[in-house]
């Protein structure tokens, strides 16, 4: 989980790339990644809800 102080909760390309790497590393280490959540103001972006994990 991390925040976007800009108020825009949409995932950037960097966010997507990092999430992909974390999921791959988790598989190797047998550590599941359940979600990656971006908080921005009163809203959030969930990679699981968007079908990206």
N, C-alpha and C positions, 0 to 999 in steps of 0.2 A: 504494500500500500504506500502511496505517496500523494502529495498534493500538487496542484497547479495553482499557484497564487494569482495567476492571470484571471482566474474565474472560468476559463475554458476547460471543461473536463474531458474533452475528446482526446483520445490517445494519439500521440504523435508517432511518426515512423520510428523514431528512436525508442519510444515506449513499446511498440510492437516488436521491434528487434530484440530488445532486452528481455521481454517476456518469453519470446521464443527460445532464447539462450538459457533462461532460467528453467524453463520446462524441460529442455534437453538435458541440462546438467542434473536436474532433479531425477530424471529417469536413470541416469548413470549411477547416481549416488543412492538410489532407491528412496528419495525424499519427494513425496508428491507435492505439486504446486496446485493448491485448490482454487486460487483466483489471484488476480492482480487488480487492485481497485485504485482508481484515481479520484481524489476528492477535490472539488472546486466549489467554494462557496457552500450553498445548500444542496448541491447535486453531486452525483458520482457517476463513474463509468466503470462497469464491471466487465472484464474480459470474458468471464464465463457467461454472463447474460448476453453478450454480443456473439457468443459462439466461437470465440477465438482461443479458448483453452478447452 
